[in-house]
Amino acid sequence: MTAHLQTTRRPGVIRLLVIAGGAALALTACTTPGSAFPDAAAQQSYMQDLAEARFELLAAQIGQAPDVIGSAYVHAVSGDLESHENDSVVLFGDPTASFSQDKGSADGNTVDIYHEAGRNYDLLLLGGELKELAPTEWVAVDTQYTADEDTEGSLGPACVFPGISIACDIYTAVEATRSSEQGVPSSVVVSMRNDGSSQISTSATLESVLAVGTLFDLPDDVVSSFSEDELATQLPVTIFQNAEGGLVKMELSGTVDGDTPLQLQAGFEVSGTSTLEDLPTSPSGFDTTVIPAADQAAFWDRIEELRK
């Protein structure tokens, strides 16, 4: 089963609630006899503006070549079908260099991926039985990290890289939901802390998550079986930001009810600032096997076969 992360509420939190279509508001102090109630509509408008401001800060920064160390994870469970990915991620520099280390394979059949800044190839470090696929420690294949900043709706060039790509996909699904008929913008919950950091609780529909296309790799027969009610399922999303609005953590986690419930969880959490020393030393040509472009599809297929 997938693991559900819990966040412990800390002292010094000012909790601001925006409640759909209602006048009930959570305030930081109780009213006293004879005191006037605040204007509910004005309070709701203020809090909604606060949520929008935090979203705008996040959108402006999330895809812009951050120097971060973090952890990325994607889990999907439906009956006998399970998919699990856990990676530690380093992103550094502009243009971005990235290094993702596969932490999700219990049998050691791991694929670590090192992308040197500005290169048109990725370097794979294979573990376990996968080492038999090449005579050298490293394998070079065409890069999968190609940024297109001109794409409509793009949040920035870093959104193609590991970890950040998950956060960008979740954010895109949230925004698609908020602008759809299923979206309820005033249901956003914002918690501001004394240091200026914040937590946003919101949601994304299953339909908007599937429309992103790259977040969960679900079988076609599973995707085609979803009913309209299932596609409208709101999956909870939690976003943590620092005082400047930058990403600290983003997670989507929820269950789609049906004949066979589908549990989904994906997220990225920043744990520190990266430096050049966090990247691997570039291997020499003698330690690298180049897979010809014509053979790369078969090479990846073989990796998937060995990892099943």
C-alpha positions as CSV (number, residue, x, y, z in Angstrom):
1,M,0.0,0.0,0.0
2,T,1.2,3.5,-0.5
3,A,2.5,5.6,2.4
4,H,0.6,8.7,3.3
5,L,2.7,11.5,4.7
6,Q,1.4,13.4,7.7
7,T,2.4,17.0,8.6
8,T,2.4,18.0,12.3
9,R,1.0,21.4,13.0
10,R,3.6,23.6,14.6
11,P,3.3,26.4,17.1
12,G,3.1,29.9,15.7
13,V,0.8,29.1,12.8
14,I,-1.9,31.5,11.8
15,R,-4.6,29.4,10.0
16,L,-6.6,31.1,7.3
17,L,-9.5,29.2,5.9
18,V,-11.4,30.0,2.8
19,I,-14.7,28.1,2.8
20,A,-16.7,27.6,-0.3
21,G,-19.9,29.6,-0.4
22,G,-20.1,30.1,3.3
23,A,-19.7,32.8,5.9
24,A,-17.9,30.7,8.5
25,L,-14.3,31.8,9.0
26,A,-11.6,30.5,11.4
27,L,-10.1,33.5,13.1
28,T,-7.1,33.8,15.4
29,A,-9.0,35.1,18.3
30,C,-12.4,34.7,19.9
31,T,-14.9,37.5,19.8
32,T,-15.9,39.2,23.1
33,P,-19.5,40.2,24.0
34,G,-20.6,43.3,22.3
35,S,-17.8,43.2,19.6
36,A,-18.7,43.5,15.9
37,F,-18.3,40.5,13.6
38,P,-15.9,41.1,10.7
39,D,-17.4,41.4,7.3
40,A,-17.4,37.7,6.1
41,A,-17.3,38.6,2.4
42,A,-14.4,40.9,2.9
43,Q,-12.5,38.3,4.9
44,Q,-13.2,35.6,2.3
45,S,-12.1,37.9,-0.5
46,Y,-8.9,38.8,1.4
47,M,-8.0,35.2,2.0
48,Q,-8.7,34.2,-1.6
49,D,-6.4,37.0,-2.7
50,L,-3.8,35.6,-0.4
51,A,-4.1,32.2,-1.9
52,E,-3.8,33.6,-5.4
53,A,-0.7,35.6,-4.5
54,R,1.0,32.5,-3.1
55,F,0.1,30.6,-6.3
56,E,1.5,33.3,-8.4
57,L,4.8,33.3,-6.5
58,L,5.1,29.6,-6.9
59,A,4.4,29.7,-10.6
60,A,7.0,32.3,-11.1
61,Q,9.7,30.3,-9.5
62,I,8.9,26.6,-9.7
63,G,10.4,26.0,-13.2
64,Q,13.4,28.3,-13.0
65,A,16.6,26.3,-12.7
66,P,16.8,25.9,-8.9
67,D,19.9,24.6,-7.1
68,V,18.3,22.0,-4.9
69,I,18.6,18.6,-3.3
70,G,15.4,16.8,-2.8
71,S,13.4,13.6,-2.9
72,A,10.8,12.6,-5.5
73,Y,8.2,9.8,-5.3
74,V,5.4,8.4,-7.4
75,H,3.1,5.5,-6.2
76,A,0.0,3.9,-7.8
77,V,-1.8,0.9,-6.4
78,S,-4.9,-0.7,-7.9
79,G,-5.7,-4.3,-6.9
80,D,-2.8,-6.4,-8.0
81,L,-1.3,-3.6,-10.0
82,E,1.5,-1.6,-8.3
83,S,3.9,1.0,-9.5
84,H,6.5,2.6,-7.2
85,E,9.3,5.1,-7.8
86,N,11.5,6.8,-5.2
87,D,14.5,9.0,-6.2
88,S,16.9,11.3,-4.6
89,V,17.5,14.3,-6.9
90,V,20.2,16.9,-7.3
91,L,19.6,19.9,-9.6
92,F,22.4,22.5,-10.1
93,G,23.3,25.4,-12.3
94,D,21.9,27.2,-15.3
95,P,21.8,25.5,-17.7
96,T,20.7,22.7,-15.4
97,A,22.7,19.6,-14.5
98,S,20.8,16.9,-12.8
99,F,21.5,13.6,-11.0
100,S,18.7,11.3,-9.9
101,Q,19.5,8.2,-7.8
102,D,17.0,5.3,-7.9
103,K,16.0,4.4,-4.4
104,G,12.9,2.3,-5.1
105,S,14.3,-1.0,-6.3
106,A,14.5,-3.6,-3.5
107,D,16.4,-6.1,-5.8
108,G,19.1,-3.5,-6.7
109,N,18.1,-3.2,-10.3
110,T,18.5,0.5,-10.2
111,V,18.9,3.2,-12.9
112,D,20.7,6.4,-11.8
113,I,20.6,9.2,-14.4
114,Y,23.2,11.9,-14.7
115,H,22.6,14.8,-17.1
116,E,25.5,17.1,-17.7
117,A,24.5,20.7,-18.3
118,G,23.9,21.5,-22.0
119,R,24.5,17.9,-23.2
120,N,22.3,16.1,-25.7
121,Y,22.7,12.8,-23.9
122,D,22.2,11.3,-20.4
123,L,24.5,9.0,-18.6
124,L,23.0,5.9,-16.9
125,L,24.6,4.1,-14.0
126,L,23.0,0.6,-13.9
127,G,22.7,-1.5,-10.8
128,G,22.1,-5.2,-10.1
129,E,21.3,-7.4,-13.0
130,L,21.1,-4.4,-15.3
131,K,24.9,-4.1,-15.2
132,E,24.9,-7.1,-17.7
133,L,23.4,-4.8,-20.4
134,A,26.7,-3.0,-20.9
135,P,30.5,-3.7,-20.6
136,T,31.2,-0.4,-18.9
137,E,30.0,1.3,-15.7
138,W,28.2,4.1,-17.5
139,V,25.8,4.0,-20.5
140,A,25.1,7.0,-22.7
141,V,21.6,7.5,-24.4
142,D,19.8,10.4,-25.9
143,T,18.6,12.9,-23.3
144,Q,15.1,12.8,-22.1
145,Y,15.4,16.3,-20.6
146,T,14.6,18.7,-23.5
147,A,13.0,22.0,-22.4
148,D,10.7,23.9,-24.6
149,E,10.0,27.3,-22.9
150,D,7.8,28.3,-25.8
151,T,5.2,25.6,-25.1
152,E,1.9,27.2,-24.1
153,G,1.5,27.0,-20.3
154,S,5.1,26.1,-19.6
155,L,6.2,26.9,-16.1
156,G,9.9,27.1,-17.1
157,P,12.8,25.0,-18.4
158,A,13.5,23.2,-15.2
159,C,10.1,21.4,-15.4
160,V,11.6,18.7,-17.6
161,F,14.1,17.6,-14.9
162,P,13.5,14.9,-12.2
163,G,11.6,16.0,-9.1
164,I,10.7,19.4,-10.3
165,S,8.8,17.8,-13.2
166,I,6.5,16.1,-10.6
167,A,5.8,19.4,-8.9
168,C,5.1,21.1,-12.2
169,D,2.7,18.4,-13.2
170,I,0.8,18.6,-9.9
171,Y,0.6,22.4,-10.1
172,T,-0.6,22.2,-13.7
173,A,-3.3,19.7,-12.7
174,V,-4.4,22.0,-9.8
175,E,-4.6,25.0,-12.1
176,A,-6.6,23.0,-14.6
177,T,-9.0,22.0,-11.9
178,R,-9.4,25.5,-10.5
179,S,-10.3,26.8,-14.0
180,S,-12.7,24.0,-14.7
181,E,-16.4,23.5,-13.8
182,Q,-15.3,21.1,-11.1
183,G,-13.0,23.7,-9.6
184,V,-14.0,25.5,-6.4
185,P,-11.4,28.2,-5.9
186,S,-12.8,29.3,-2.5
187,S,-12.1,25.8,-1.1
188,V,-8.4,26.5,-0.9
189,V,-7.0,26.5,2.7
190,V,-4.0,28.7,3.4
191,S,-2.0,28.5,6.6
192,M,0.5,31.3,7.1
193,R,3.4,31.0,9.6
194,N,5.1,33.8,11.5
195,D,8.3,33.4,9.4
196,G,6.3,34.1,6.2
197,S,6.2,30.5,5.0
198,S,2.9,28.9,4.1
199,Q,1.0,25.7,3.5
200,I,-1.8,25.5,0.9
201,S,-4.3,22.7,0.9
202,T,-6.2,22.3,-2.4
203,S,-7.1,19.5,-4.8
204,A,-6.9,18.3,-8.4
205,T,-9.5,16.1,-10.2
206,L,-8.4,12.8,-11.5
207,E,-9.3,14.0,-15.0
208,S,-6.9,16.9,-14.8
209,V,-4.1,14.6,-13.4
210,L,-4.6,12.2,-16.3
211,A,-4.6,15.1,-18.8
212,V,-1.1,16.0,-17.7
213,G,-0.1,12.6,-19.0
214,T,3.3,12.2,-17.5
215,L,2.6,12.0,-13.7
216,F,1.3,8.5,-13.4
217,D,2.0,5.7,-15.9
218,L,-1.4,3.8,-15.8
219,P,-2.4,1.0,-18.2
220,D,-4.7,2.1,-21.0
221,D,-7.4,-0.3,-19.9
222,V,-7.4,1.2,-16.4
223,V,-7.6,4.8,-17.8
224,S,-10.4,3.9,-20.2
225,S,-12.5,2.3,-17.5
226,F,-13.0,5.4,-15.4
227,S,-16.5,6.7,-15.1
228,E,-17.4,10.4,-15.2
229,D,-17.9,10.4,-11.4
230,E,-14.5,8.8,-10.9
231,L,-12.8,11.3,-13.3
232,A,-14.4,14.1,-11.1
233,T,-12.7,12.7,-8.0
234,Q,-10.9,15.5,-6.1
235,L,-7.4,14.3,-5.1
236,P,-6.0,16.3,-2.1
237,V,-2.9,18.4,-2.9
238,T,-0.7,20.0,-0.2
239,I,1.9,22.7,-1.1
240,F,4.5,24.1,1.3
241,Q,6.3,27.4,0.3
242,N,9.1,29.4,2.0
243,A,8.7,33.1,2.8
244,E,9.7,34.1,-0.7
245,G,7.0,31.7,-2.2
246,G,9.5,29.1,-3.4
247,L,8.7,25.5,-3.3
248,V,9.5,23.5,-0.2
249,K,7.3,20.5,-0.8
250,M,4.3,19.5,-3.0
251,E,2.3,16.3,-2.7
252,L,-0.8,14.8,-4.3
253,S,-2.3,11.9,-2.4
254,G,-5.7,10.4,-2.6
255,T,-7.9,7.4,-3.5
256,V,-10.3,7.0,-6.5
257,D,-13.2,4.8,-5.3
258,G,-14.5,2.2,-7.7
259,D,-14.9,-1.5,-8.1
260,T,-11.1,-1.6,-7.6
261,P,-10.0,1.5,-5.6
262,L,-7.0,3.3,-7.1
263,Q,-4.5,4.9,-4.6
264,L,-2.3,7.6,-6.0
265,Q,0.5,9.5,-4.4
266,A,3.2,11.7,-6.0
267,G,5.4,14.5,-4.6
268,F,8.7,16.3,-4.5
269,E,10.3,17.7,-1.3
270,V,13.3,20.0,-1.2
271,S,15.8,19.1,1.6
272,G,18.7,21.5,0.9
273,T,20.7,23.6,-1.5
274,S,23.0,21.9,-4.0
275,T,26.6,22.6,-5.0
276,L,28.8,21.3,-7.8
277,E,30.2,18.7,-5.4
278,D,26.8,17.0,-5.2
279,L,27.1,15.9,-8.9
280,P,29.1,12.8,-10.0
281,T,32.5,13.1,-11.6
282,S,32.1,12.9,-15.4
283,P,33.2,9.5,-16.6
284,S,35.8,9.1,-19.3
285,G,34.9,7.7,-22.7
286,F,36.6,4.5,-21.7
287,D,34.1,4.0,-19.0
288,T,31.1,4.8,-21.1
289,T,29.1,2.6,-23.6
290,V,27.2,4.7,-26.2
291,I,23.9,3.0,-27.2
292,P,23.1,3.9,-30.9
293,A,19.8,5.8,-31.3
294,A,18.4,2.9,-33.4
295,D,18.9,0.5,-30.4
296,Q,17.8,2.7,-27.6
297,A,14.1,1.7,-27.6
298,A,15.0,-2.0,-27.3
299,F,17.6,-1.1,-24.6
300,W,14.9,0.6,-22.5
301,D,12.5,-2.3,-23.1
302,R,15.1,-4.7,-21.8
303,I,15.6,-2.6,-18.7
304,E,11.8,-2.7,-18.0
305,E,11.7,-6.5,-18.5
306,L,14.5,-7.1,-16.0
307,R,12.9,-4.8,-13.4
308,K,9.5,-6.5,-13.4
